[in-house]
């Protein structure tokens, strides 16, 4: 099977959660005997921080202008079995038009469904969705399940929807050795204003109350006025190959969900699966559906307040290790890229029937 994707960016994981997901999924899809062509607009922001040039399981097409790449896109689509346009694809309307004219199966993959629905609720335009909504597509995939699937039907006219959650490549994410003392708590994520209040409650304030302990933040786009303290250390842009090392650097790691995603629920961050695959105990905020992915207390520690975090940090190394090991077992069984690739293959096969 040949799959053609028009997406945001797979070549750079800088401030881009889509990249790591696509790399793992395309590689796993290739292991099933399929081939993927990924079209990505060459953007200086990503080009300056590119950490991938060869796409395992497929081919990466970088282009400067849509008009220049259009003939190549049409050629690839002519021989494709399925084509996907994704959320935040910078040329989504034009890509949608050429995809719908192709003989392949037509899919849209919204990796940002809570954002999409939130924008619509505010009466704002969603630039990656055309005037006909999602009705023309044979299948709409969503990174978010639950009520988000109903929203895609009711608000955008999607005829057939299915969740395709995040995943992890266990060949790239596994427990790493840590040299020297570990931090008490880590947090990995691009700065987001709508996460800041929760981050201050669940990370910044615990760090202030435990001034003798080390805390570490990894990510991009943090502003100069972020409320740093002397015991909080910053790892600027943790490249994907360094994620296991980052997770190994602390006794546990914090997950904070963006507001729109937490409000809808059923939207597990890829960071959850990555940290779990590395055997790192996860401390997470709560959202509906979380317990369908990880069992609270046995596989993940749920926190809502600063005091909850401080209590979690008091747990023994042995107890934290048990939680981390249980989460790793759950991920390797249910949430690998190979599992998601098989789900995608099944969904596409059903459309062909």
Secondary structure by P-SEA (a helix, b strand, c coil): cbbbbbccccccccccaaaaaaaaaaaaaaaabbbbbbbbcccaaaaacccccccccbbbbbbcccccaaaaaaaaaaaccbbbbbccccaaaaaaaaaaacccbbbbbcccaaaaaaaaaaccccccccccccccccbbbbccccaaaaaaaaaccccbbbbbbbbbccccccbbbbccccccbbbbccccccaaaaaaaccaaaaaacccbbbbbbbccccccccccccccccccccccaaaaaaacccbbbbbbcaaaaaacccccaaaaaaaaaccbbbbbbcccccccccccccbbbbccaaaaaaaaaccaaaaaaaaaaaaaaaaccccaaaaaaaaaaaaaaaac
